[in-house]
Amino acid sequence: MSPEAPAASAPSRRGGPGDDARGDSARAGTARGRSGGDDARTARIGVLALQGGVAEHVRMLEGLGAQAVPIRSSAALEQPLDGIVLPGGESSTMDRLLRRFGMRDRLAQLLQDGLPVLGTCAGLILLADEIVDPAPGQTSLASLGIRVRRNAFGRQVDSTAETLQTSLGPVAGAFIRAPEVLEVGEGIQVLARRGTAADGDGPIVAVGTDTALGLSFHPELTGDDTFHRELLRRIGDLRRTAGPGTRR
């Protein structure tokens, strides 16, 4: 991994994640997100539903035309899926439940095999190779070559909603006890930095590979579907490459 020196974020407009702080980009995202196109209409996307903000991701995916499937058991991971979403919540609780229900190893294997994934906030922490400040006994899926720090931007009372400049354009997101990406490994793209342009020097808050998207923030709480649409687009590209009818 290559170290990325954290820098202070720019002042943000404060407010709850559901207020007008989402900005014009969120409203634009909602408007353009009525349909995700052909890629969405045939996509079957799992949403890890053990804990955390599940319903918001389900609604956003269904609003784009995809089929959203709550994943609550190891058996549910055996069904055909085109991708999976790991939502926000409490990363240590999710980790504990994944292991208690015998889901952790199977999910890690699916991700290693290339199942497309979008992880937001706690989901990003679950994906990371290394957590620098884990809760006692906490592990990760070690599926994405990044090093993260939990709760890097303050407590619940420090939550903000702001518009970020990402490699996909402006995206409105909510930061709620959000993690920061401290280091990225080979082949990991930096997609956004807080308070700056994506290629600036602010703290890294979005990363990606061909099959994985990891975000420190919650776009599902501001109504911005940019990254969900990107997940569906990448799934479509992979399915066209692999051939019709291919699912993992």
Secondary structure as the mmCIF struct_conf table of DSSP 4:
data_model
#
loop_
_struct_conf.conf_type_id
_struct_conf.id
_struct_conf.beg_label_comp_id
_struct_conf.beg_label_asym_id
_struct_conf.beg_label_seq_id
_struct_conf.end_label_comp_id
_struct_conf.end_label_asym_id
_struct_conf.end_label_seq_id
STRN STRN1 SER A 2 PRO A 3
HELX_LH_PP_P HELX_LH_PP_P1 ALA A 8 PRO A 11
STRN STRN2 ARG A 14 ARG A 14
BEND BEND1 GLY A 15 GLY A 15
TURN_TY1_P TURN_TY1_P1 PRO A 17 GLY A 18
BEND BEND2 ASP A 19 ASP A 19
HELX_RH_3T_P HELX_RH_3T_P1 ASP A 20 ARG A 22
HELX_RH_AL_P HELX_RH_AL_P1 GLY A 23 ARG A 32
TURN_TY1_P TURN_TY1_P2 GLY A 33 ARG A 34
HELX_RH_AL_P HELX_RH_AL_P2 ASP A 38 ARG A 41
TURN_TY1_P TURN_TY1_P3 THR A 42 THR A 42
STRN STRN3 ARG A 44 LEU A 48
BEND BEND3 LEU A 50 GLY A 53
HELX_RH_AL_P HELX_RH_AL_P3 VAL A 54 GLY A 63
TURN_TY1_P TURN_TY1_P4 LEU A 64 GLY A 65
HELX_LH_PP_P HELX_LH_PP_P2 ALA A 66 ALA A 66
STRN STRN4 GLN A 67 ILE A 71
BEND BEND4 SER A 73 SER A 73
TURN_TY1_P TURN_TY1_P5 SER A 74 SER A 74
HELX_RH_3T_P HELX_RH_3T_P2 ALA A 75 GLU A 78
BEND BEND5 GLN A 79 GLN A 79
BEND BEND6 ASP A 82 ASP A 82
STRN STRN5 GLY A 83 LEU A 86
BEND BEND7 GLY A 88 GLY A 89
HELX_RH_AL_P HELX_RH_AL_P4 SER A 91 ARG A 100
TURN_TY1_P TURN_TY1_P6 PHE A 101 GLY A 102
HELX_RH_AL_P HELX_RH_AL_P5 ARG A 104 GLN A 112
TURN_TY1_P TURN_TY1_P7 ASP A 113 GLY A 114
STRN STRN6 VAL A 117 THR A 120
TURN_TY1_P TURN_TY1_P8 CYS A 121 CYS A 121
HELX_RH_AL_P HELX_RH_AL_P6 ALA A 122 LEU A 127
STRN STRN7 ALA A 128 ILE A 131
BEND BEND8 VAL A 132 ASP A 133
HELX_LH_PP_P HELX_LH_PP_P3 PRO A 134 ALA A 135
TURN_TY1_P TURN_TY1_P9 PRO A 136 GLY A 137
STRN STRN8 LEU A 144 ARG A 149
TURN_TY1_P TURN_TY1_P10 ARG A 150 PHE A 153
HELX_RH_3T_P HELX_RH_3T_P3 GLN A 156 ASP A 158
STRN STRN9 THR A 160 THR A 166
TURN_TY1_P TURN_TY1_P11 SER A 167 LEU A 168
STRN STRN10 GLY A 169 PHE A 175
BEND BEND9 ILE A 176 ARG A 177
STRN STRN11 GLU A 180 VAL A 184
TURN_TY1_P TURN_TY1_P12 GLU A 186 GLY A 187
HELX_LH_PP_P HELX_LH_PP_P4 ILE A 188 ILE A 188
STRN STRN12 GLN A 189 ARG A 193
TURN_TY1_P TURN_TY1_P13 ARG A 194 GLY A 195
BEND BEND10 THR A 196 THR A 196
TURN_TY1_P TURN_TY1_P14 ALA A 198 ASP A 199
BEND BEND11 GLY A 200 GLY A 202
HELX_LH_PP_P HELX_LH_PP_P5 PRO A 203 PRO A 203
STRN STRN13 ILE A 204 GLY A 208
BEND BEND12 ASP A 210 THR A 211
STRN STRN14 ALA A 212 LEU A 215
BEND BEND13 SER A 216 PHE A 217
STRN STRN15 HIS A 218 HIS A 218
BEND BEND14 PRO A 219 PRO A 219
TURN_TY1_P TURN_TY1_P15 GLU A 220 GLY A 223
HELX_RH_AL_P HELX_RH_AL_P7 THR A 226 ALA A 242
TURN_TY1_P TURN_TY1_P16 PRO A 244 GLY A 245
#
